[in-house]
Structure formats: C-alpha cells, structure tokens
C-alpha cells in the first residue's frame, strides 16, 4: 500500500462547547482532545505522516501544550484558512510525494482501527473512501412549512477520515470555493470523481458539545 498521510483539521472554536478554550484543546481524560486524536492515528500506523492544520494564532499555544503534556508525536504544521476548504488546501501543500491522504477532524478521537483500515484499503483500490454509518433515527425532509417521511435506508451518516488518492484530491482543491463544499467528499465529487463508501464506527463522534464530551469520556472509559 502507498504511504499514508493524514491532514488533521483543528480550527474549531469553543462556542458550542460553551468554553473560551477552542474545543480541540479541551481536556478529555487527562489531555487535550486533539492529542487523543493524533495518538489514535499513530497507534493505527506508526509510519503515518501527520499534517496538523491550526489557526495561526493557536500554533504557539499548541506548542506550549506539547511541552506541558510531553507530547512527542511529530506533526507538520500548516496554517488554517478562513474556511475549512482553505485549511485543507493549505494542508495539501505539505504533501511531498504521491500518497493516500486522509482528512480527519481534530475532535474525533474515537475513530477505530477497523474504520481507518477500511478507509485506506478502499481508497487504495478505488481512489476514495468516505466512512459512513447507518441512519438509526426516523428521517423527515422539511420544505418550508411541510415535512415528509423518507426511507432511512437510503441515507447514511458521514464521518471522517475521508481518504483519497493524493493527486486527485490536490486536483479537486484547485477548484474555486463553492458553498456546497461541506466536506472533502463534496469537493472531490464536484471535480468529477466518484465517491466510494467505507464502514465507519458509531463511536467515532465529533466532540463539539458538552454532551459529546460526556459521551466521549464514557466511551473511552469502556475501552
């Protein structure tokens, strides 16, 4: 399999977490959430290269945290942009050779080895892999004042990391920004490439609210 590289995007604020501290730096079981995320990736593959995208005004703070917590995993640092699109594009600049490149949310510390393996293997075979889980709630589509029930078997819940052949993803990010770009898959798809699905894991939550933090702590305690 080709070399693996992961762009970890960590540009969130603490607004929904009701915290002055950006959510990626909030303590989860003894260390910042972002450190748990990076450790999970490296535990899966020690040779994986990590590109960490941070807002410019948070880079020095991250370096201070690394010293404080004796965090020694080496990461290339890229400056975040005004949008996620710009941030990922800045991270892609750090790629020095053709590889399988994933893009992962810095506040998803519970991605499983199985999900990572399936994503990289699927991307190696097809050029892309987007981890998804089944929708387990009933779903209704809202149109103005009306709503309609839809069959949830036709819908999937999308996670990260989303993994791609690096040459195709770099090409896709040469497009101008579009408001329809909600994730890397939407950028890749807009460029004319096909999206292939991989198996996600339900524990792979995005920690953005106080309730998410409680759930993440409980899940980690049960491992």
C-alpha positions as CSV (number, residue, x, y, z in Angstrom):
1,X,0.0,0.0,0.0
2,X,1.1,3.6,-0.7
3,X,2.4,5.9,2.0
4,X,-0.3,7.2,4.3
5,X,-0.7,10.9,5.3
6,X,-3.4,12.4,7.4
7,X,-4.4,16.1,7.4
8,X,-5.9,16.8,10.9
9,X,-8.0,19.9,10.7
10,X,-8.3,21.6,14.1
11,X,-9.8,25.0,13.6
12,X,-12.8,24.9,15.8
13,X,-13.9,27.4,18.5
14,X,-15.4,26.7,21.8
15,X,-18.8,28.3,21.2
16,X,-21.0,25.2,21.1
17,X,-18.9,23.7,23.9
18,X,-19.7,26.9,25.9
19,X,-16.0,27.3,26.5
20,X,-13.5,30.1,25.9
21,X,-10.9,27.4,25.1
22,X,-11.1,26.1,21.5
23,X,-12.7,22.6,21.6
24,X,-9.7,20.8,20.3
25,X,-7.7,21.8,23.3
26,X,-10.4,20.9,25.9
27,X,-9.2,18.3,28.4
28,X,-10.5,14.8,27.9
29,X,-9.4,12.1,30.3
30,X,-6.2,13.9,31.2
31,X,-5.1,15.6,28.0
32,X,-6.4,17.8,25.1
33,X,-8.9,16.1,22.7
34,X,-6.5,16.8,19.8
35,X,-3.7,14.8,21.4
36,X,-6.0,11.8,21.8
37,X,-7.0,12.0,18.1
38,X,-3.4,12.1,16.9
39,X,-2.4,9.3,19.2
40,X,-5.2,7.2,17.8
41,X,-4.0,7.7,14.3
42,X,-0.4,6.9,15.1
43,X,-1.4,3.8,17.1
44,X,-3.0,2.5,13.9
45,X,0.1,3.2,11.8
46,X,3.3,4.4,13.3
47,X,4.6,5.4,9.8
48,X,1.7,7.7,9.1
49,X,2.7,11.3,8.5
50,X,0.5,13.9,10.3
51,X,-0.1,17.4,9.0
52,X,-1.8,19.4,11.6
53,X,-3.8,22.5,10.4
54,X,-4.3,25.1,13.1
55,X,-5.3,28.8,13.1
56,X,-2.2,30.8,13.1
57,X,-3.0,32.4,16.5
58,X,-3.2,28.9,18.1
59,X,0.1,27.4,16.8
60,X,2.2,28.7,19.7
61,X,-0.4,27.6,22.2
62,X,-0.3,24.1,20.7
63,X,3.5,24.0,21.0
64,X,3.2,25.0,24.7
65,X,0.7,22.2,25.3
66,X,3.1,19.7,23.7
67,X,5.7,20.7,26.2
68,X,3.3,20.7,29.1
69,X,2.0,17.2,28.3
70,X,5.3,15.8,27.0
71,X,3.6,15.1,23.7
72,X,6.3,13.9,21.3
73,X,4.5,12.8,18.2
74,X,6.0,14.8,15.3
75,X,3.5,16.8,13.2
76,X,4.0,19.1,10.3
77,X,2.1,22.3,11.0
78,X,0.0,24.2,8.4
79,X,-1.8,27.5,8.9
80,X,-5.6,27.3,8.8
81,X,-7.6,29.5,6.5
82,X,-10.9,31.4,6.8
83,X,-12.8,28.3,5.8
84,X,-12.4,24.5,6.1
85,X,-11.8,24.5,2.4
86,X,-8.9,26.9,2.7
87,X,-7.5,25.0,5.7
88,X,-7.4,21.6,3.9
89,X,-5.9,23.3,0.8
90,X,-3.1,24.7,3.0
91,X,-2.6,21.2,4.4
92,X,-2.3,19.7,1.0
93,X,0.6,21.9,0.2
94,X,2.7,19.9,2.7
95,X,2.4,16.7,0.5
96,X,5.8,15.9,-0.9
97,X,5.1,12.7,-2.8
98,X,2.1,10.7,-4.1
99,X,0.3,9.0,-1.3
100,X,-3.0,8.1,0.2
101,X,-4.2,11.3,2.0
102,X,-6.9,11.4,4.6
103,X,-8.6,14.4,6.1
104,X,-9.7,14.0,9.7
105,X,-11.5,16.2,12.2
106,X,-9.2,17.0,15.2
107,X,-12.1,16.4,17.6
108,X,-12.9,12.8,16.5
109,X,-10.6,10.9,19.0
110,X,-12.6,7.7,18.8
111,X,-12.1,6.5,15.2
112,X,-11.5,2.8,15.3
113,X,-8.6,0.8,13.7
114,X,-11.2,-1.0,11.7
115,X,-12.6,2.2,10.2
116,X,-9.1,3.5,9.4
117,X,-8.1,0.2,7.8
118,X,-11.3,0.1,5.7
119,X,-10.8,3.7,4.6
120,X,-7.2,3.3,3.5
121,X,-7.8,-0.1,1.8
122,X,-10.9,1.2,0.0
123,X,-9.1,4.3,-1.2
124,X,-6.1,2.2,-2.3
125,X,-8.5,0.2,-4.5
126,X,-10.8,2.9,-5.8
127,X,-9.2,6.3,-5.2
128,X,-11.6,7.4,-2.5
129,X,-13.2,6.3,0.8
130,X,-15.8,8.1,2.9
131,X,-16.7,6.4,6.2
132,X,-20.4,6.2,6.9
133,X,-22.8,4.6,9.4
134,X,-26.5,3.8,9.0
135,X,-29.1,6.3,10.0
136,X,-30.9,4.9,13.0
137,X,-33.5,7.6,13.6
138,X,-36.5,8.2,11.5
139,X,-35.9,11.0,8.9
140,X,-38.2,13.7,7.6
141,X,-37.4,16.1,4.8
142,X,-38.6,19.7,5.6
143,X,-39.8,22.0,2.8
144,X,-41.0,25.4,4.1
145,X,-44.0,24.5,6.4
146,X,-44.3,21.0,5.1
147,X,-42.4,17.8,6.0
148,X,-42.3,14.3,4.6
149,X,-41.1,11.0,5.9
150,X,-38.4,9.3,3.9
151,X,-36.9,5.8,4.0
152,X,-33.8,6.0,6.1
153,X,-32.2,3.0,4.3
154,X,-31.3,5.4,1.5
155,X,-29.4,7.7,3.8
156,X,-26.0,7.5,5.5
157,X,-24.3,9.5,8.3
158,X,-20.9,10.7,7.1
159,X,-17.8,10.7,9.2
160,X,-14.0,11.3,8.8
161,X,-11.3,10.5,8.0
162,X,-12.1,10.8,4.3
163,X,-9.3,9.2,2.3
164,X,-8.3,9.9,-1.3
165,X,-5.5,9.4,-3.8
166,X,-3.4,12.5,-3.2
167,X,-3.1,13.5,-6.9
168,X,-6.9,13.5,-7.4
169,X,-7.6,15.4,-4.1
170,X,-5.0,18.0,-4.9
171,X,-6.6,18.5,-8.3
172,X,-10.0,18.7,-6.8
173,X,-8.9,21.5,-4.4
174,X,-7.8,23.6,-7.4
175,X,-11.5,24.5,-7.9
176,X,-12.8,27.8,-6.6
177,X,-14.6,27.6,-3.3
178,X,-18.3,26.7,-3.6
179,X,-20.9,27.0,-0.8
180,X,-21.9,23.4,-1.5
181,X,-18.5,22.2,-0.2
182,X,-19.4,20.7,3.2
183,X,-16.6,18.2,3.4
184,X,-13.8,16.8,1.3
185,X,-16.1,14.3,-0.4
186,X,-18.2,17.1,-1.8
187,X,-15.1,18.9,-3.2
188,X,-13.8,15.6,-4.7
189,X,-17.2,14.8,-6.2
190,X,-17.6,18.3,-7.7
191,X,-14.4,17.7,-9.6
192,X,-16.0,14.8,-11.4
193,X,-14.5,11.9,-9.3
194,X,-16.6,9.1,-7.8
195,X,-17.1,8.7,-4.1
196,X,-16.8,5.2,-2.6
197,X,-18.1,4.4,0.9
198,X,-16.3,2.7,3.7
199,X,-17.6,1.4,7.0
200,X,-17.5,3.9,9.8
201,X,-17.9,3.2,13.6
202,X,-20.7,4.8,15.6
203,X,-18.3,5.7,18.5
204,X,-16.4,8.0,16.0
205,X,-18.3,11.0,17.2
206,X,-17.3,14.6,16.7
207,X,-16.9,16.2,20.1
208,X,-18.5,19.6,19.7
209,X,-20.9,20.0,22.7
210,X,-20.8,19.3,26.5
211,X,-22.9,16.2,25.9
212,X,-20.5,14.9,23.3
213,X,-17.7,15.3,25.9
214,X,-19.6,13.3,28.4
215,X,-20.2,10.6,25.8
216,X,-16.6,10.5,24.7
217,X,-15.4,10.2,28.3
218,X,-17.7,7.3,28.8
219,X,-16.7,5.5,25.6
220,X,-13.0,5.9,26.5
221,X,-13.6,4.5,30.0
222,X,-15.2,1.4,28.5
223,X,-12.3,0.6,26.1
